[in-house]
Amino acid sequence: MATDKGYLEYITEQLSSLDGLSYRAMMGEYIICYKGRIVGGIYDDRLLVKQTAAAERLMPNAPRELPYEGGKPMLLVEDVDDSDFLCRLIEEMYDGLPEPRKRK
């Protein structure tokens, strides 16, 4: 099941106060980036973020879910209605995310 474009629009609106937020479509789903680093994505109308120390500290009881079959477990963000929390989560995750790979 692909993500509904309306859900993507809702999440990006919730994160609109962040400078440097971007997304890209990938097989009906969306990868979410912050300042060039991948923080997570939207998969089947679920916001999933990478398991970083900051994400686990801010969401200690978050369920671990697979974005797709064969993918690595990610943290489900259940409170997508709290814009302040979402922005804080993404900002605090930034330093724990890997640098983007250089393209050849």
N, C-alpha and C positions, 0 to 999 in steps of 0.2 A: 504494500500500500504506500503510495507516494504522499508526501506532505502537502497539505492544502496551502496554497499561496497566501490565503488570509491569515493562517497561523504564523507564517514567516513575517508577514507585515506587522502582526501584533507584537511579536518578539522584537523586531527591529525598532518598532515605536517605543517599546519599553526601554530599550537600550540607546535611544536617540541622543541622550546627553553625553555619550562617550564619543570623543573625537578618535578617529582611527578605526572605527568598527566597519567591517565589510563582510560580505558573504559571497559564496559562489555555488552555483547549482552543480550537483553531481548525482546523476542517475535518479532524478526525481526527489532528491533530498538536498539539504543545504549545509555547507561547511561554514562555520562562523569563525572569523578571524578578528583579532584585536591588535592593532599596530603591527600587522604582518605575521602574527603568530596564531596558529590554530588553537582556539580555546575549546571547541566542541562542534556541535552541529544540531540540526533539527532533523530528526528521523521519525517517520510515522507520527507526525504531530506531537513529538516529545522533544524538549530541550535537554540534550545530554552534554555534559562537559567532561573534560579530561580529569583523571584522578590526580590532582596535584595536592600538595600539603595544604595550601590555602583553601582549596575547595573542600577537602575533607574536614578541615577545622571549622569552616563556616556551615557545612552541612554534614555533621557527624553521623546522622542516621539516614542519609540519602540512599535509596536503593541503587544497587549496581545493575545496570541493564546493558544488553548488547545492542549496538546501533543497527546491526544487521548480522545475519548468520555468518559466523567466522570472524567477526570483529572483536576488538578488545573491549572488555567491560568499561563502561563509563558511568558517571554519576547522573542520576535523574534529578533535574531541578523541578521540584514540585510547586514551589511558590513563584510562578511566573507573573503573578499579578502585582508583586512588590517591586516596582521599578528601581527604587533606591537600593534594595538588596541585590538585585540582578547586576546593577552597575558596579556596586562594591565587590561582588563576587568576581566579575570579569577583571576589574582593576587589580585585585589582590592576587589573582591567579597568574597575572602576566609574568612576573619574575621567575615563576616555576615552570614556564613553558619553554620548549626548545626553540632555538633560533630557526628561522625558515631555511630550508636547504637551498644552496646555490644551484641555479640551473646551468647546465653545460651549454 
